[in-house]
Structure formats: structure tokens, C-alpha cells
Amino acid sequence: MPLSLNPNRLHAGGALDRAQTDLAKITRRLASGLRVAEAADDAAGLAAASRLDARVRGLRVAGRNAVDAVSMAQTAEAALGSIAGNLQRVRELAVQAANASNGSSERAALQMEAAGLVDEIDRVARTTRFNGQALLDGSFSTAALQVGSDPGQTADVGTLASVRAGALGVAPTPPPPTTTSVAGADLTAASTITGPGQLVINGVDVWQGSTVTADAKNLAAAINAAGIAGLVATAAPLTAVGSLNPAASPAGTIFINGSGLYYDFTNAPPGTVTSTMLWLFNQANVWQGTTAVDNGNGLTLTRADGSNVVLNVGTGDPSALGLGGITYGVGTDGVTYSHVDLSYTGSGGLTIAGSKASALGLPPMTAPPPPPTSGGWVSQIDLASAGGAASALLTADAALATVAAMRARLGATQNRFAAALEAIHTESTSASAARSRIVDADYAVEIAALTRAQVLQQSGLAMLAQANSRRADVLKLLRS
């Protein structure tokens, strides 16, 4: 036996240290109830437990969110129940007011009560809130509630329409648009628009700061440029049928539209006047857009864009020319005018006013009142007449249908979130159990391990004492 080294003591001491370390771990697990208290205990288990813990915590908050959603839906549904009750009473009053036995004073009393109920409906819709958020005034829209622990796990409750008195009922239906046509009379020399207020159509002044000459083409362009909604002005094509086929050659000259071109028909051979004038009228540089046709008995002049035809007989006897259907004069311009036609499409009717309306060939007109619209809002209910009471019945029925549909939707929302809450609880329970299996201590296993560690500790102490005592026995022999 070596005296400088005691292997038995070293082995016994090592075993005792291990037993004490195990005993310390087991004691900590039993005291904390956790198998994994730090990363050194189980690094992978700690990471998994951390994720599960985050999910459990998130699900708990999501559960509270679902409870809040149910409470919010209950708040809105209760307010809608109050509104429905008031609407039912308004309908009762409308039924009573529709009875012919009621006079004006009775209907006034019924209207007073109905007005109070309408105000209360509007107040409830305006002031119903949950956590500061208005629910029934139309501002609650596209709301998404977080019902899960991860991003994107939301439930959309959609938009709650406004149930204020001005939004409940039957939306007014405007009358269908109608078309009003006005065939204007031919313009005159007095038809020039020189200032504001001379031609006003549907409240819009045609004069836009510049003179509009007495020409159907110019007038139609000015009316269209004024931007009158639904109105289209068209210059009527100008057609003038004239004989212009004198039996004998008259004496004189004719000037065409101030172009500088003229025809001196003095001593012209009989029968050549018409053909010569036909050629002259059809020159492109004289009147663009004007055509002349020999109809066998004279000339037919056509101006497709409605512009004026201007002739001037310089000398001679105008009547000798046989210019039927064409205005002319000796030494002055003879203007043949067209007219402007109007076509208006809309529901408001057509009004034509102004000091020159008649001179422009457009008769002054006053639009008839538009036909009444159908439908109405709760805020417009008026029981002062039997007709108003009948309309109020339709409005109340439509409003009740809207409120009933919203209540049904909110009821479905409550059931939906109640089901979501149950699913959240189930998932949270499963995640909590999984986390517990990872981190919580198994007391049966730990107590068995504690007993084993205690036995090992006690035996280690005994063996360490035995190893030390054997060395002491050798020293006794040496002393003896």
C-alpha cells in the first residue's frame, strides 16, 4: 500500500462529489417544479419551450380579443334593438296618420311624436360606441380583429353601415332623364349676341366675353362651348331653292359672300345665267362647304354647316333674276339665314331666357318642375298628410329590413367569435400541455432520483471515511 497516495480515498471522494451534484440538481427541480430551468438543463428543450410559451401567451391575448369582439357585437346589436323598437313605433304612427278620420291637428300631434322618435334613432346611431369607437354612424369599416397569436390570423368583421336617420330608408330614385327638342326659327340680322344676359340656357350665359355673330354655325358653336350639361346645339343645314333662270337677260352684277367674285350678267345670252352662276357657286375658293345644283328649273344652294348665304346685287333689277328663296338687295348684303336646333337630355327640363332669345329663334321656355322622386329617408318622414303617411310606411318598412339584416349579421358575428374563442382555448390548452411536458419536472422520477442520490451520498461519505481510516491503521503500525 503506497503511503503517498490513497486511491481509495480519491475514488470515494469523486463518487461523493457526483452524488452531491446530482442531489443539488434534483433538489432544484423539486423546489422549482421545472425540469428545464436554464439552457444547461436542455438547450433544445428550452428553445422549443420558449416558442410554445410565446404561442400560449399570444393565444391568451387572442382569447381576450375574441371576448372583446363578442362584447362589441353585443353592444351594437343592443343599440340596433333600440332603434328597431323606435322604428316600429314610427310605423304605428304612420298607420294611424294614414287614416282619413284624422284631421290636420291630429296628424300634427302624430308628427311631433314621430319627429321625437326619429331624433332618438339618430342619437343612438350617432353615440353608440365601444372603447371609444363609433359603431353605427358609418365610420366603422373594414375592421380586422386579431384572433390568433401569429401575423395574419385575423377575422374581418366588414363594415357596419350607418343607421342614422338620414341613411335609413329607401334611397330616393331620381326620375329617368327625358329628351327635350327645340326647333329654332331662322336667325335675323338682330340675332347677334353682343353682351351678357342676352341668351341664358339652364342658368348658363351663352355669352362668354366675345360677340356671337348672327350665323347658325357660330351660334351652335357658342352654345356648345358654354358647357351646358345634357344640351347639344346643331346648326341646321341651309338650303335655298331659287329659280335664277330669267327668261330674258337682265342687266346688273351679283356679288357672292363678299369674296370679291362677281358676275356681270348684263346682256348675257338667255339661258346662260343659271349655268354660269352654278359654276361660280361651286368654286372651292368662294364658299367652302357650299354646293350648288341645277335642278332643271334653277339653282338649289346648300350650306351643310348652316352658315349664312350672302348675296349682293350691285346693279340692275333683282326681281328680274328670279332669285326665289334667297335674300338679296341692291347695294346691300342680302343674307339668307339658317337656324339652330337644340336637344336636351336630363331630368330637370330646359329653360331658355334672355333679351334676345326670340330674336335668336329660340322661344323663351321655363322648365316644368321635375317629377317627384320615389322613396325617402327616415329623417324625411312627414305625417302631415295621408300621402306622407303612406310614404312613411314604405320608409319604415325598408328601415326595419335594414336594421333586421344588420342585427342578424351581428348575431352571426357573436356566434363566430364564440366559436373562435373555443378554438383558441383548445389550442392554448394543447400548447400549454406540450410546454409542460418539456419543461416541468416529473415528481415521481425526481423523487426516485432523489432517493438514489441520497443513498449514494451517504454511502460515499461512509466509504470516504473507511478509506481515510485504512491509512490511519498503517500509521499506527509504524508508531508501534
C-alpha positions as CSV (number, residue, x, y, z in Angstrom):
1,M,0.0,0.0,0.0
2,P,1.6,3.3,-1.0
3,L,1.7,5.9,1.7
4,S,1.9,9.0,-0.6
5,L,-1.3,8.2,-2.5
6,N,-4.7,7.0,-1.3
7,P,-6.6,5.8,-4.5
8,N,-9.5,4.5,-2.5
9,R,-10.0,8.0,-0.9
10,L,-9.9,9.6,-4.4
11,H,-12.4,7.2,-5.8
12,A,-14.7,7.6,-2.9
13,G,-14.3,11.4,-3.0
14,G,-15.2,11.6,-6.7
15,A,-18.3,9.4,-6.3
16,L,-19.4,11.6,-3.4
17,D,-19.0,14.8,-5.5
18,R,-21.1,13.4,-8.3
19,A,-23.7,12.3,-5.8
20,Q,-23.9,15.7,-4.3
21,T,-24.1,17.4,-7.7
22,D,-27.0,15.2,-8.7
23,L,-28.6,15.8,-5.4
24,A,-28.3,19.6,-5.9
25,K,-30.0,19.3,-9.4
26,I,-32.7,17.1,-8.1
27,T,-33.4,19.4,-5.2
28,R,-33.6,22.4,-7.5
29,R,-36.0,20.6,-9.9
30,L,-38.2,19.6,-7.0
31,A,-38.2,23.1,-5.5
32,S,-39.0,24.9,-8.8
33,G,-41.1,22.2,-10.4
34,L,-39.1,22.6,-13.6
35,R,-37.0,20.1,-15.4
36,V,-35.6,22.8,-17.7
37,A,-34.9,25.9,-15.8
38,E,-31.9,27.1,-17.9
39,A,-30.2,26.3,-21.2
40,A,-27.7,24.0,-19.5
41,D,-30.5,21.7,-18.5
42,D,-31.7,21.1,-22.1
43,A,-30.8,23.6,-24.8
44,A,-33.2,22.2,-27.5
45,G,-36.0,21.8,-25.0
46,L,-35.6,25.4,-23.7
47,A,-35.9,26.7,-27.3
48,A,-39.0,24.6,-28.0
49,A,-40.5,25.7,-24.7
50,S,-39.8,29.3,-25.5
51,R,-41.7,29.1,-28.8
52,L,-44.6,27.3,-27.1
53,D,-44.6,29.9,-24.3
54,A,-44.9,32.7,-26.8
55,R,-47.8,30.9,-28.6
56,V,-49.6,30.3,-25.3
57,R,-49.3,33.9,-24.3
58,G,-50.4,35.1,-27.7
59,L,-53.4,32.8,-27.6
60,R,-54.4,34.1,-24.2
61,V,-54.5,37.7,-25.6
62,A,-56.3,36.5,-28.7
63,G,-58.9,35.0,-26.5
64,R,-59.4,38.3,-24.8
65,N,-59.7,39.9,-28.2
66,A,-62.4,37.4,-29.2
67,V,-64.3,38.2,-25.9
68,D,-64.0,42.0,-26.8
69,A,-65.3,41.3,-30.3
70,V,-68.3,39.5,-28.8
71,S,-68.9,42.4,-26.4
72,M,-68.6,44.9,-29.3
73,A,-71.1,43.0,-31.4
74,Q,-73.5,42.7,-28.4
75,T,-73.2,46.5,-27.9
76,A,-74.1,47.3,-31.5
77,E,-76.9,44.7,-31.6
78,A,-78.4,46.1,-28.4
79,A,-78.4,49.6,-29.9
80,L,-80.0,48.3,-33.1
81,G,-82.7,46.6,-31.0
82,S,-83.5,50.0,-29.5
83,I,-83.6,51.6,-33.0
84,A,-85.9,48.8,-34.2
85,G,-88.3,49.5,-31.4
86,N,-88.4,53.2,-32.2
87,L,-89.0,52.3,-35.9
88,Q,-91.9,50.0,-35.0
89,R,-93.5,52.9,-33.1
90,V,-92.9,55.3,-36.0
91,R,-94.6,52.7,-38.3
92,E,-97.6,52.5,-35.9
93,L,-97.9,56.3,-36.0
94,A,-97.8,56.2,-39.8
95,V,-100.6,53.7,-39.9
96,Q,-102.6,55.9,-37.6
97,A,-101.9,59.0,-39.7
98,A,-102.9,57.3,-42.9
99,N,-106.5,57.0,-41.6
100,A,-108.8,59.5,-43.2
101,S,-110.6,60.2,-39.9
102,N,-107.6,62.2,-38.7
103,G,-107.5,65.9,-39.2
104,S,-104.6,68.3,-39.5
105,S,-104.3,68.8,-35.7
106,E,-104.3,65.0,-35.0
107,R,-101.7,64.5,-37.7
108,A,-99.6,67.3,-36.3
109,A,-99.6,65.6,-32.9
110,L,-98.6,62.3,-34.6
111,Q,-95.8,64.0,-36.5
112,M,-94.5,65.6,-33.3
113,E,-94.1,62.2,-31.7
114,A,-92.6,60.7,-34.8
115,A,-90.1,63.5,-35.0
116,G,-89.0,62.8,-31.5
117,L,-88.5,59.2,-32.2
118,V,-86.5,60.0,-35.4
119,D,-84.3,62.2,-33.3
120,E,-83.8,59.4,-30.8
121,I,-82.9,57.0,-33.6
122,D,-80.3,59.4,-34.9
123,R,-78.9,60.0,-31.4
124,V,-78.5,56.3,-30.7
125,A,-76.8,55.7,-34.1
126,R,-74.5,58.7,-33.5
127,T,-73.5,57.9,-29.9
128,T,-73.2,54.1,-29.8
129,R,-69.6,53.4,-29.1
130,F,-67.3,50.6,-27.9
131,N,-64.0,51.5,-26.4
132,G,-64.3,55.0,-28.0
133,Q,-65.0,53.6,-31.5
134,A,-68.3,54.7,-33.1
135,L,-70.2,51.7,-34.4
136,L,-73.4,52.7,-36.1
137,D,-72.6,56.1,-37.8
138,G,-71.0,54.6,-40.8
139,S,-67.4,55.2,-39.7
140,F,-66.7,51.6,-38.6
141,S,-65.4,50.0,-41.7
142,T,-63.1,47.1,-42.7
143,A,-62.3,46.2,-39.1
144,A,-59.9,43.2,-38.7
145,L,-59.7,41.6,-35.3
146,Q,-56.6,39.6,-34.2
147,V,-57.8,36.2,-33.2
148,G,-54.6,34.3,-33.3
149,S,-51.0,34.5,-32.0
150,D,-49.3,35.0,-35.4
151,P,-49.4,37.7,-38.0
152,G,-52.3,37.5,-40.4
153,Q,-54.5,35.5,-38.1
154,T,-57.3,38.0,-38.2
155,A,-61.1,37.9,-38.7
156,D,-62.7,40.6,-40.8
157,V,-66.0,41.8,-39.5
158,G,-66.6,44.0,-42.5
159,T,-68.3,47.4,-42.5
160,L,-71.2,48.4,-40.3
161,A,-73.4,50.7,-42.4
162,S,-74.8,53.9,-41.0
163,V,-78.2,53.7,-39.4
164,R,-78.6,57.4,-38.8
165,A,-81.9,58.8,-39.7
166,G,-80.6,60.3,-42.8
167,A,-79.3,57.0,-44.1
168,L,-82.1,54.6,-43.2
169,G,-85.0,54.0,-45.5
170,V,-85.4,53.9,-49.3
171,A,-82.8,55.7,-51.3
172,P,-84.6,58.3,-53.5
173,T,-84.7,57.3,-57.1
174,P,-84.4,60.2,-59.5
175,P,-86.8,60.3,-62.4
176,P,-85.4,58.9,-65.6
177,P,-83.9,61.5,-68.0
178,T,-86.1,62.8,-70.8
179,T,-85.1,64.5,-74.1
180,T,-86.5,67.9,-75.0
181,S,-86.1,69.1,-78.5
182,V,-86.4,72.7,-79.7
183,A,-86.5,73.6,-83.4
184,G,-85.4,77.2,-83.6
185,A,-86.7,79.7,-86.1
186,D,-84.4,81.2,-88.7
187,L,-82.0,83.9,-87.4
188,T,-82.3,87.5,-88.4
189,A,-79.9,90.4,-88.6
190,A,-80.8,91.2,-85.0
191,S,-79.6,87.9,-83.7
192,T,-76.0,88.9,-82.9
193,I,-75.2,88.4,-79.2
194,T,-73.2,91.4,-78.0
195,G,-73.3,91.1,-74.2
196,P,-74.1,89.1,-71.1
197,G,-77.7,88.0,-70.3
198,Q,-78.9,88.1,-73.9
199,L,-79.2,84.3,-74.1
200,V,-79.3,82.2,-70.9
201,I,-80.0,78.4,-71.1
202,N,-80.5,76.4,-68.0
203,G,-78.9,79.2,-66.0
204,V,-75.7,79.4,-68.1
205,D,-75.0,82.5,-70.0
206,V,-74.0,81.7,-73.6
207,W,-72.1,85.0,-74.0
208,Q,-68.5,84.2,-72.8
209,G,-66.9,87.6,-73.3
210,S,-67.0,87.8,-77.1
211,T,-69.6,88.6,-79.7
212,V,-71.5,85.8,-81.3
213,T,-72.5,86.8,-84.9
214,A,-75.8,86.1,-86.4
215,D,-74.8,82.8,-88.0
216,A,-76.3,79.4,-87.2
217,K,-72.9,77.8,-87.2
218,N,-71.4,80.4,-84.9
219,L,-74.4,80.3,-82.5
220,A,-74.4,76.5,-82.3
221,A,-70.6,76.5,-81.5
222,A,-71.1,79.2,-78.8
223,I,-73.9,77.3,-77.1
224,N,-71.9,74.0,-77.1
225,A,-68.8,75.8,-75.8
226,A,-70.8,77.2,-72.8
227,G,-70.8,73.6,-71.4
228,I,-74.4,73.2,-70.6
229,A,-74.9,69.7,-69.2
230,G,-77.0,67.5,-71.4
231,L,-77.5,70.1,-74.2
232,V,-76.4,69.8,-77.8
233,A,-76.9,72.6,-80.3
234,T,-76.9,71.8,-84.0
235,A,-76.8,74.3,-86.9
236,A,-79.5,73.2,-89.4
237,P,-78.2,72.9,-93.0
238,L,-79.2,75.8,-95.1
239,T,-80.9,75.0,-98.3
240,A,-82.2,77.7,-100.6
241,V,-84.1,76.8,-103.8
242,G,-84.2,79.7,-106.3
243,S,-85.4,79.9,-109.9
244,L,-82.4,82.1,-111.0
245,N,-83.5,81.3,-114.6
246,P,-84.6,84.6,-116.1
247,A,-86.5,84.4,-119.4
248,A,-84.6,87.4,-120.7
249,S,-81.1,88.7,-119.9
250,P,-81.4,91.3,-117.1
251,A,-78.8,93.9,-116.6
252,G,-76.7,94.1,-113.5
253,T,-74.0,92.4,-111.3
254,I,-74.2,90.0,-108.4
255,F,-71.5,89.7,-105.7
256,I,-71.1,86.4,-103.7
257,N,-70.5,86.4,-100.0
258,G,-68.1,89.3,-100.0
259,S,-65.5,87.1,-101.8
260,G,-64.7,89.7,-104.4
261,L,-66.0,87.4,-107.1
262,Y,-69.0,88.8,-109.0
263,Y,-70.9,88.1,-112.2
264,D,-71.9,90.8,-114.6
265,F,-74.9,89.3,-116.4
266,T,-75.7,92.4,-118.5
267,N,-76.6,91.3,-122.0
268,A,-75.8,87.7,-121.1
269,P,-77.3,85.2,-123.6
270,P,-80.6,83.8,-122.4
271,G,-80.2,80.5,-120.6
272,T,-76.6,81.1,-119.6
273,V,-77.2,82.8,-116.3
274,T,-78.0,79.7,-114.4
275,S,-75.1,77.6,-115.7
276,T,-72.6,80.5,-115.1
277,M,-73.8,81.0,-111.6
278,L,-73.7,77.2,-111.0
279,W,-70.0,77.2,-111.9
280,L,-69.3,80.3,-109.8
281,F,-71.0,79.0,-106.7
282,N,-69.1,75.7,-106.8
283,Q,-65.7,77.3,-106.9
284,A,-63.8,76.0,-103.8
285,N,-62.3,79.3,-103.1
286,V,-65.7,81.0,-102.8
287,W,-67.6,79.1,-100.2
288,Q,-66.1,76.0,-98.7
289,G,-68.9,73.6,-97.8
290,T,-71.4,75.2,-100.1
291,T,-72.8,73.4,-103.1
292,A,-75.0,74.5,-105.9
293,V,-77.1,72.1,-108.0
294,D,-79.1,72.9,-111.2
295,N,-82.5,71.3,-110.5
296,G,-83.6,71.9,-114.1
297,N,-85.7,74.9,-113.1
298,G,-82.9,76.9,-111.4
299,L,-80.4,76.5,-108.6
300,T,-80.5,74.8,-105.2
301,L,-77.9,76.1,-102.8
302,T,-76.9,74.0,-99.8
303,R,-74.7,75.0,-96.9
304,A,-74.2,71.9,-94.9
305,D,-72.7,73.6,-91.8
306,G,-75.6,76.1,-91.5
307,S,-73.5,79.1,-92.3
308,N,-75.2,82.1,-94.0
309,V,-75.5,82.7,-97.7
310,V,-74.7,86.3,-98.6
311,L,-75.5,87.8,-102.0
312,N,-75.4,91.4,-103.1
313,V,-76.9,92.7,-106.3
314,G,-74.7,95.6,-107.3
315,T,-76.8,97.0,-110.1
316,G,-79.9,96.0,-112.0
317,D,-83.3,94.8,-111.1
318,P,-83.1,92.0,-108.5
319,S,-86.6,90.7,-109.3
320,A,-85.5,90.2,-112.9
321,L,-83.1,87.5,-111.8
322,G,-85.8,85.3,-110.3
323,L,-83.8,84.7,-107.1
324,G,-86.6,82.8,-105.3
325,G,-85.8,81.5,-101.8
326,I,-82.7,83.7,-101.5
327,T,-82.5,87.0,-99.7
328,Y,-80.9,89.8,-101.7
329,G,-80.8,93.6,-102.0
330,V,-79.5,96.3,-104.3
331,G,-76.4,97.8,-102.8
332,T,-76.6,95.9,-99.6
333,D,-75.8,92.4,-98.4
334,G,-78.7,90.0,-98.8
335,V,-78.3,87.3,-96.1
336,T,-80.1,84.0,-96.1
337,Y,-80.1,82.6,-92.6
338,S,-80.4,79.1,-91.2
339,H,-81.5,78.2,-87.7
340,V,-80.2,76.3,-84.6
341,D,-81.9,73.2,-83.2
342,L,-81.5,72.2,-79.5
343,S,-81.6,68.7,-78.0
344,Y,-81.5,68.5,-74.2
345,T,-81.4,65.2,-72.2
346,G,-81.9,65.4,-68.5
347,S,-84.4,65.2,-65.7
348,G,-84.6,68.9,-64.9
349,G,-86.2,70.2,-68.1
350,L,-85.0,73.0,-70.4
351,T,-85.1,76.8,-69.6
352,I,-84.4,79.5,-72.2
353,A,-84.2,83.1,-71.2
354,G,-82.6,86.4,-72.2
355,S,-83.5,89.6,-74.1
356,K,-82.5,88.1,-77.5
357,A,-83.9,84.6,-77.1
358,S,-86.8,85.3,-79.5
359,A,-84.5,87.2,-82.0
360,L,-82.2,84.2,-82.0
361,G,-85.1,82.0,-83.0
362,L,-85.2,80.2,-79.6
363,P,-88.5,80.7,-77.8
364,P,-88.3,81.5,-74.1
365,M,-89.0,78.4,-72.0
366,T,-89.5,77.6,-68.4
367,A,-88.7,74.0,-67.3
368,P,-91.6,72.2,-65.6
369,P,-90.9,71.1,-62.1
370,P,-89.3,67.7,-62.0
371,P,-91.5,64.7,-61.2
372,P,-91.4,63.6,-57.6
373,T,-88.8,61.0,-56.7
374,S,-89.8,57.8,-55.1
375,G,-88.5,56.7,-51.7
376,G,-87.1,58.7,-48.8
377,W,-85.1,58.6,-45.6
378,V,-86.3,58.2,-42.0
379,S,-85.3,61.8,-41.4
380,Q,-87.7,62.9,-44.1
381,I,-90.8,61.2,-42.6
382,D,-93.7,63.6,-42.6
383,L,-97.1,62.5,-41.3
384,A,-98.9,65.8,-42.0
385,S,-100.8,64.3,-44.9
386,A,-102.2,60.9,-45.8
387,G,-99.8,60.7,-48.7
388,G,-96.9,61.4,-46.4
389,A,-98.1,58.7,-44.0
390,A,-98.2,56.2,-46.9
391,S,-94.7,57.1,-47.9
392,A,-93.6,56.8,-44.2
393,L,-94.9,53.3,-44.1
394,L,-92.6,52.3,-47.0
395,T,-89.7,54.1,-45.5
396,A,-90.2,52.5,-42.1
397,D,-90.5,49.0,-43.6
398,A,-87.3,49.5,-45.6
399,A,-85.5,50.8,-42.4
400,L,-86.7,47.9,-40.4
401,A,-85.5,45.4,-43.0
402,T,-82.1,47.1,-43.0
403,V,-81.9,47.0,-39.2
404,A,-83.0,43.4,-39.0
405,A,-80.3,42.4,-41.5
406,M,-77.7,44.1,-39.5
407,R,-78.8,42.5,-36.3
408,A,-78.7,39.1,-38.0
409,R,-75.2,39.8,-39.2
410,L,-74.1,40.9,-35.7
411,G,-75.7,37.8,-34.2
412,A,-73.7,35.7,-36.6
413,T,-70.6,37.6,-35.6
414,Q,-71.2,36.8,-32.0
415,N,-71.5,33.1,-32.7
416,R,-68.5,33.2,-34.9
417,F,-66.2,34.7,-32.3
418,A,-67.7,32.5,-29.6
419,A,-66.6,29.5,-31.8
420,A,-63.2,31.2,-32.3
421,L,-62.8,31.6,-28.6
422,E,-63.5,27.9,-28.0
423,A,-60.9,27.0,-30.7
424,I,-58.4,29.4,-29.1
425,H,-58.9,27.8,-25.7
426,T,-58.4,24.3,-27.1
427,E,-55.2,25.3,-28.9
428,S,-53.9,27.2,-25.9
429,T,-54.6,24.1,-23.7
430,S,-52.7,21.8,-26.1
431,A,-49.8,24.2,-26.4
432,S,-49.6,24.6,-22.6
433,A,-49.6,20.8,-22.2
434,A,-46.8,20.4,-24.7
435,R,-44.8,23.1,-23.0
436,S,-45.4,21.4,-19.6
437,R,-44.2,18.0,-20.9
438,I,-40.9,19.7,-22.0
439,V,-40.1,21.9,-19.0
440,D,-42.0,20.6,-16.0
441,A,-40.4,18.2,-13.6
442,D,-41.8,14.6,-13.3
443,Y,-42.1,14.3,-9.5
444,A,-42.2,10.5,-9.5
445,V,-39.0,10.3,-11.4
446,E,-37.3,13.1,-9.5
447,I,-38.2,11.6,-6.1
448,A,-36.8,8.3,-7.1
449,A,-33.7,10.0,-8.3
450,L,-33.6,12.0,-5.0
451,T,-33.7,8.8,-3.0
452,R,-30.9,7.2,-5.1
453,A,-28.8,10.4,-4.8
454,Q,-29.2,10.5,-1.1
455,V,-28.2,6.8,-0.8
456,L,-25.2,7.4,-3.0
457,Q,-24.2,10.4,-0.9
458,Q,-24.5,8.5,2.4
459,S,-22.6,5.5,1.0
460,G,-19.9,7.9,-0.4
461,L,-19.4,9.5,3.0
462,A,-19.1,6.1,4.6
463,M,-16.6,4.8,2.0
464,L,-14.6,8.1,2.2
465,A,-14.3,7.6,6.0
466,Q,-13.3,4.0,5.5
467,A,-10.6,4.9,3.0
468,N,-9.2,7.5,5.4
469,S,-9.3,5.0,8.4
470,R,-7.2,2.4,6.5
471,R,-4.3,4.9,6.1
472,A,-4.5,5.7,9.8
473,D,-4.1,1.9,10.6
474,V,-0.8,1.9,8.7
475,L,0.5,4.8,10.7
476,K,-0.4,3.0,13.9
477,L,1.7,0.1,12.9
478,L,4.7,2.4,12.2
479,R,4.4,4.0,15.6
480,S,4.3,0.7,17.3
